[in-house]
Structures are given as C-alpha cells and as structure tokens.
Amino acid sequence: MNRGGSHLEEQEIRNCSIRLLSNEFPNFLQKVATYEIFRSVLGLSGELLRNGYIEELALRFFTMKNKGETFTHDVLDFLTQYMKQVAKKEIPFDYEEEERLFRKIWQEIERALTDGEAFRAKNQQGTSQGPFSPTLFEMVSLAVAQGLANVSRLSSEAVRQKIIELINEARQKNLTGSGSNSRRKTLGRLELARDWFAVRA
C-alpha cells in the first residue's frame, strides 16, 4: 500500500489492510457510519465528517463494548487488532444483533442530547465545555448500551441528567482529561459505564 501520496487517516489505512482479509467488517462499519441518527447525535462537522473518522468512532464503540476489558495501552493498535480479529473470524461478531443495538443506542441518546452534547465535558449546571471528546463518546455510548433496558424506561430529561452526572462523575474520579487513554483510566471508565444505568435507574 502506497502511503507516499495524499495523507491517509488511521481508519482509511485500516480499511485498506483489513480488506485484504475480508470486506464484511469494513463494509459494516461504513454502513453504520452513514446512519443519520448516529451523525446527528455526534454533531461533528468539517474534516471530522470525512477521512473515516466516523467509521473509527463506530469501530471504537464495538471494540470497547466487546473487548474493552483486555485493553492495555494503545487505542489505535487496539482498534486495529480488534478489526483484524473480527475480519478473520477469530472472535464472534453477530452483525444483525450488533446493528440492531447500535441503532437503538443512538435513538435513546438523541431523545436526551443531540448535536454532540452527550460527548462534551460539563460543568455542575450541565452546560457543555470544550470540544467533542472520543473518550466521553466511548463511555456514554457504552453506559447506554449496557443499561439499555433501563434507559428505555426513563424520560428524556432523566436520561439527559444521568448522562451529565456520568460525565461529571468520571471527571471527579480522574478518569478523563490528561492521559485519558491510559489503561487505568480506560478500564475505570468502562467499569463506571457498565453499571451506571443498571444500578441507578
């Protein structure tokens, strides 16, 4: 693969290399990345809408949901390895069920917070501060995924408030900010997300 011409982003490189193994998973990621509700909830614009970034966010969600507990230290390598393992069928991936779950998650988040508001730091009043955060994207989406039955029974305002509380709890526990992709912080966010709605709904 020639990387000497125009600059390729990480997900574009992954797609090229993984297609040597199988097209199924790259095609799936491309498909879910086009969902209008997913894009609406993300609220991204400009360059972030291009060059595979939204596909990479979808990959990050599936990777952390299905194999996050094995994370060590490098997010980009971790995503690549997961994509390879799925493509080679070394680990199971139920495409139909994963797609159904993926759609439902963004429907639930959208009725509470849209245009990227669910994935930005918050002050105590719930006002957004700073840009879109991939680590908050990961944590919030996994919290909703793992507590989906409870989330669906909550009002839109209750879901909104719990997402804001989750973001602030992670900050108070020093699981975000500088060094967010360390093993300690990543596993800490995954643990916090896993029980957030199940325990408190």
C-alpha positions in Angstrom: 0.0 0.0 0.0 1.4 3.3 -1.0 1.4 5.9 1.8 3.6 8.3 0.0 0.9 10.2 -1.8 -2.0 12.0 -0.2 -2.2 11.6 3.6 -4.3 8.7 4.8 -6.0 8.7 8.2 -5.8 5.7 10.5 -9.2 4.3 9.6 -8.5 4.6 5.9 -5.3 2.6 6.4 -7.2 0.0 8.5 -9.9 -0.3 5.8 -7.3 -1.0 3.1 -5.3 -3.5 5.1 -8.4 -5.4 6.6 -10.0 -5.7 3.1 -7.1 -8.0 2.2 -8.6 -10.4 4.8 -12.3 -9.7 4.3 -14.7 -7.0 3.2 -17.5 -7.8 5.6 -16.5 -5.9 8.7 -15.2 -2.8 6.8 -18.4 -2.7 4.8 -20.4 -3.0 8.0 -18.6 0.0 9.6 -19.1 2.1 6.5 -22.7 1.2 6.6 -23.4 2.1 10.2 -21.3 5.3 9.9 -23.9 6.6 7.4 -26.8 6.4 9.8 -28.3 9.9 10.0 -29.3 9.5 13.7 -25.7 8.5 14.5 -24.3 11.5 12.8 -26.9 13.8 14.3 -26.0 12.6 17.8 -22.3 13.1 17.2 -22.8 16.6 15.9 -19.4 16.7 14.0 -18.6 18.9 11.1 -15.8 19.7 8.6 -12.9 17.3 8.4 -14.2 15.1 11.1 -17.0 14.1 8.8 -14.5 12.8 6.3 -11.5 10.5 6.1 -13.0 7.6 8.1 -13.3 9.4 11.5 -17.0 8.5 12.0 -16.2 4.9 11.0 -13.4 4.9 13.5 -15.9 6.0 16.2 -18.2 3.2 15.3 -15.2 0.8 15.5 -14.2 2.2 18.8 -17.7 1.6 20.2 -17.8 -2.1 19.1 -14.2 -2.7 20.2 -14.7 -1.3 23.7 -18.1 -2.9 24.1 -16.9 -6.4 23.1 -13.3 -6.4 24.1 -12.6 -3.4 26.3 -11.6 -5.3 29.3 -8.4 -6.5 27.5 -7.2 -3.0 26.7 -3.6 -2.4 27.5 -2.1 0.9 26.4 -2.5 2.0 22.7 -6.0 2.8 21.4 -5.2 2.9 17.7 -3.4 -0.5 17.8 -6.2 -1.9 19.9 -8.8 -0.9 17.3 -6.7 -2.3 14.5 -6.2 -5.7 16.3 -10.0 -6.0 17.0 -10.8 -5.2 13.4 -8.4 -7.9 12.2 -9.8 -10.5 14.7 -13.4 -9.9 13.6 -12.4 -9.9 9.9 -10.6 -13.2 10.4 -13.5 -14.6 12.4 -11.1 -15.3 15.3 -13.8 -13.7 17.6 -17.6 -13.8 17.1 -19.5 -10.8 15.8 -23.3 -11.0 15.3 -23.8 -8.4 12.6 -27.6 -8.4 12.7 -27.7 -8.1 16.5 -24.9 -5.5 16.7 -26.6 -3.4 14.1 -29.9 -3.5 15.9 -28.3 -2.5 19.2 -26.3 0.3 17.5 -29.4 1.9 16.1 -31.2 1.7 19.4 -28.4 3.3 21.4 -28.4 6.5 19.2 -32.2 6.7 19.3 -32.1 6.7 23.1 -29.3 9.3 23.3 -30.9 11.5 20.7 -34.1 12.0 22.7 -31.9 13.3 25.6 -29.0 15.1 24.0 -28.0 15.7 20.3 -25.5 17.6 18.2 -22.6 16.3 20.2 -23.8 17.5 23.6 -23.6 14.0 25.1 -19.9 13.8 24.4 -18.6 17.1 25.8 -17.4 17.9 29.3 -20.0 19.5 31.5 -20.0 21.9 34.5 -22.1 21.2 37.5 -25.0 23.0 35.9 -24.9 20.7 32.9 -23.5 23.3 30.5 -21.1 21.9 27.9 -17.5 22.9 27.9 -14.8 22.1 25.4 -14.9 20.1 22.1 -16.3 16.6 21.3 -14.4 14.0 23.3 -13.8 10.5 21.9 -13.4 9.2 25.5 -16.7 10.6 26.5 -18.3 9.2 23.4 -16.9 5.8 24.3 -18.1 6.0 28.0 -21.6 7.4 27.4 -22.4 5.2 24.5 -21.3 2.1 26.4 -23.3 3.1 29.5 -26.4 3.4 27.4 -25.7 0.1 25.6 -25.2 -1.8 28.8 -28.2 -0.3 30.6 -30.5 -0.1 27.5 -33.5 -1.8 29.1 -33.5 0.8 32.0 -32.7 3.7 29.7 -35.7 3.0 27.5 -38.0 3.3 30.6 -36.6 6.7 31.6 -37.9 10.1 30.5 -35.8 12.1 28.1 -34.9 14.5 30.9 -33.9 11.7 33.2 -31.6 10.2 30.6 -30.1 13.7 30.0 -29.5 14.2 33.7 -27.9 10.8 34.1 -25.6 11.3 31.2 -24.5 14.7 32.7 -24.0 13.0 36.1 -21.9 10.3 34.5 -19.6 12.7 32.7 -19.1 14.7 35.9 -18.5 11.5 38.0 -15.8 10.4 35.6 -14.1 13.8 35.9 -14.3 13.7 39.7 -12.8 10.2 39.6 -10.0 11.5 37.4 -11.0 9.1 34.5 -10.9 11.8 31.9 -8.6 14.7 30.9 -4.9 14.3 30.5 -3.9 10.6 29.9 -7.4 9.5 29.2 -6.2 6.6 27.1 -4.1 5.1 29.8 -5.1 1.5 30.9 -6.2 2.7 34.4 -8.5 5.5 33.1 -9.9 3.5 30.2 -10.8 0.5 32.4 -12.1 2.9 35.0 -14.5 4.5 32.5 -15.6 1.1 31.3 -16.4 -0.1 34.8 -18.2 3.2 35.6 -20.2 2.9 32.4 -21.1 -0.8 32.9 -23.2 -0.2 36.0 -24.3 3.4 35.6 -27.9 2.9 34.4 -28.3 -0.7 35.7 -27.7 0.3 39.3 -29.2 3.8 39.4 -32.2 3.6 37.1 
